[in-house]
Amino acid sequence: MSPTTTPPDASVSLKDHLRNLPQTLLPQRLLTRLSYRLTRLRTPWLKDRLIRWFIQHYQVRLAEAQEPDPRAYPDFNAFFTRALRPGARPIAPGDRVVCCPVDGAISQLGKATADTLLQAKGRNFSLTALLGGDPERAKPFQNGGFATLYLSPRDYHRIHMPLTGQLREMAHIPGKLFSVSPLTAQLVPELFARNERVVTRFDTALGPMALVLVGAINVASIETVWAGVITPPLGTAIRCWDYPAVGEGAVRLDKGAELGRFNMGSTVIVLFGPNAVRWAAELRAESAVKMGQRLAKASANRRLATL
């Protein structure tokens, strides 16, 4: 049996399937548009009540925020994408060390089998499909390292650079807006290759690196620091942007620098080429991670390239 036809995890119960069923019937895009509008309302009593409820329900640690007063945020989205206070997330040092780009938990990490990535126990998906169906875009990452990082609602939702990198390409790939919760990852085939996503590809000292920002229901907007808001509009066609290595339009970001953010939460998939990195030995599926901690290091015989 091929990897992409592996049977789903038999431990998933009928109750789990029933819990997941409503999101396949809901109007995903309509709900996401409504979420976009609600999270940007500036009516003081409404946005303050929503922020207070969210802090209590998800036990948000506002002491880590640059602005700890919840009433100071002009709307819910500003609170959700809040900056951290200086020093709250130290960046793992070293040119051969890859730092974690987000707060969250590891869904899966390991090595791609040719063009196949592990989504969850009993579920795999196509690397080429994830990157928009372009074999040339996927080729540098086949048989390479991958890490899938899930951001829960309580987590810090800005995304940072794992390594210093030179941006070479960005692609917006329209798709579905399923939840990306661990349960949905077990139940929905090809989840990350079906959901809307923004693919960013960089040249680094360890070769090509891609970060895939996966959208989800209620993730009403994805943005990057160089292009601003990518979604909305949601659209139906793949959009691609190429970036020069030097001159006007060139984008170079240092390790630990902000890359972008989710306006509401989701998943980031980090990709490297073959024999580029070794994931930290202490990390495995369901490990909690913080932005800036050591995620991987260069493979022993890997020579650093000059950017």
N, C-alpha and C positions, 0 to 999 in steps of 0.2 A: 504494500500500500504506500503511495507516495506521501511526502510530508503534508501536502496541502489537502489531503483527504483523510487525515488522521481523525478517528471518531472523537466526538466531544467527550469531556470528562464525565464519566459515569456517576461521579459523586454529586453532580448537580441534580437537585431534587425537582419534582413536579412543582413544589411550592416556589422554588426559585424561578422556574419558567413562568409561573403565573404572576409573580412579582414583576418580572421583566416585561410581560406582555403589553401593559398599557403604553409604554413608550413607543412601541411599534405602530400604535393606532393614533397617537397624538399628532396634531399638526405642528411638527417640529419647528418649521420656519416661522410660523405665526407666533408661537410661544416665545421664540428667540427674539423676534422683533418687539414684542411686548416687554420682555425682560430688558432689552436695550433702553426702551423709553422709561420704564419704571426706575431703573438704576441711575438715571440721570435727572430725575425730578429734584428740584431744589426747594420744594415746600418744606420749611423747617420742621414742623411737627411730624410730617410723614417720613422724611429721610432720617430724622433722629430716632424715631420709633423703630424703623427698619434696621438701622445700624445697631441699636441696643439689643433688639431681638437676636440678631445674627451673632453678636459677641457672646451673649449668654448661651445660645443654642449650641454654638460650635467651640465655645471656650477659647476665643481668640486672645492671644497674648499681646495686648496693646502696649505693654511696657517696652517691647522691642521696637516699637514704631518711632519714627522721627517725630511724629505728632501724636502724643498719647491721648489727647482729648477727643473723644468721638464726635463731639458737637462742632469741632473745628473744620470738619470735612464738608465741602459744599454740596456733595451728593453721595449716594451710596457707592458709586463706581470709584470716586476718589478715595473713599475709605478702603474699598476692596483692593485697589492697586497701590496702597500706601507704601511709602518708602520706609526703610529701616533706619534706625539711628546709626551713626558712624561706628564701626567696630563691632556691630552686632553679628556679622558673618565674616570672620577672618578667611582670607583666600589662601588655600594651600600653596606654599611657595615651590619654586623649581620649574625650570624649562621643560623637564621631562614628566611633570606631574599634571594630570588632567583634573580640574576641579568640577564639582557638581554644579550644574547650571541653575538648579531650582531647589526649593524646599519641597519635600513630598515623601513618597515611598517608591521603592523599586518594584515595578510590576514584573519585569524580566530583564536579565542581562546575560550576555554570552557572545557566541560567535554565530554568524549567519552560516547556514548550510547552503552554499551556492547562492541562490536567489530567495531563500526561505528564512523568515524570522519567526521566532516563537512568540505567540500572542498570550497564551495561557495554556494550562495543562490540557492537552488534547486539541489545541487549536494553533494553527500556523497561518501565516499570510505572506504575500509576495512583496519583496523589496521593490521590484519594478513597479508594481501597482501602487505601493505607498508613495513613490516618487513621481507619480503622474503618468505611468505607462511608458516612459521613455527609457529604452534599454541602455542608451549611452549615459544617461544621468545616473542610472543604477550601477553600471559596470564597476566603477572604482570602489564600491562598497560591498560587492559580492564576496562572500567568505570572510568578511571583515567583522569587527566588533560592533555590538549594538547594546544600548541600555534604554529601557522604556521606563519613564519616571512619571508617576501619577501624582497630581496635585489635588488634595482634598480642599473643600471650601475654606477650612481654617488656615490654610497655608499662605505664606507670602507668595504673591503671584507675579512678580517680575522675574524675567529670565535673563541670565548672565552668561558671559562667554566662558566655556571650559578651558580654552587656550587663546592666546593671541592669534588673531586670524585676519586674513584679507578676504573680504566678501567678493565672490565671483558670480553668484546667481541667486535669484529668489523666484519662487513660483508659487502662485496661489491656485490651489486645486479644489474646485467646488465639490460638494458631496453631501452626504446625510449628516444629521446632527443627533446621533445616538448619544446617550450617556457614555462616559468612558470609565465608569466605576469598575472595580474588580469583578463584580458579578456580571456586568454586561460584557466584559472582555471574555468571560467564560462561555457566554451564550450566543453572542452575535458573530457569525463567521466574517473574517476579513475586516474586523471593526475599524482598525486604524487606516486601512486602505480604502474604506468606504466613506469615512467622515470627511468633512471639509478640513483642509489643512494648508499651512504655509510652510514651504520647504526653503531653507536657507543653506547655501553651500559655501564653505570657506576653504582657502588654502591655509595650512598651518605648518609649523615645524615638524609635525608628525604626518604630513601629507593631507589629503582631502578629509574634511570633516563636515558633516551635515547635521543640522538641528531641524527636526520636523515638529512644528507647533500644531497639534491636533485640536480642532474645534470640537464642540459638543453642544447638546441642548442647553440653552440659556447662556452659552458663551457668545455673547452678542457682538463681540468685537475682538480681533487680534491686531496688534500693532507692533511695528519695529521702530527703533530709534532713528533710522535713516529715511524711512518712507512714511512714517506716521501710520494712520489707520489703514489696514489692508481690507478688512471686512467690518462693516458693510461697505460697498454692496456685496451681496452674496453671489449673484450671477450664476451662469451655467458653463462658461468656457474657461479653460485653463489660461492663466495670464503669467507671462514670464518676463523677467528683467535681468539683463546682464550688466555686470559692473567691471570697469577697467581696473587694472592693477595699480596704475598711477594716474595722476592728473585729475581733471575735473570729473566728479562723480565717483571717484575711488572712495571706498569705505574700509577702514582698518580699525579694528576694535581690540583693545588690550584684554588680556586674561582678567576675568572678574568684572569687566565693564558690562553695563546693562545692554542687552540686545533687543529686548522687547517685553511685552506683557500680555497676559490674558485679561480681558475685561470680563470677568467671571472665569472659573477654573477649568483645567483640562489636563492634557498630557503632553510631554515632550519626549521625542525619541532622538537619541544621540547616535550617530553613525561614524565609524572610522573604517579605513581600508584594512585589508588583510595584513596581519603581523605588525600592526601599528601600536596597539596598546594591550596591556594586561589589566583586567579589572581588579580592584582591591579585593584581597582574599576574604576579608570579613564581610563583604557585601553579597547578598543573595536576594531572591524574591521575597518581598514584604519587608525588607530592611528599610527603616526610616533614614532619610538623608536630609542634610541641610545644605543650602547653597554655599559654595566655597570649600566644602570639605573635599578630601582626596577621593576621587571617583576611580581613577586608574593612573597608571604610569606607562611610559614608553616601554615597549618590548626591549628585552636586554640588548639585542643586536641592532636596534633601530638607530640610525643616524639622524640627527636633527637637520632639517633643511633650512635654508636661509630664505626668509620672506622678502 
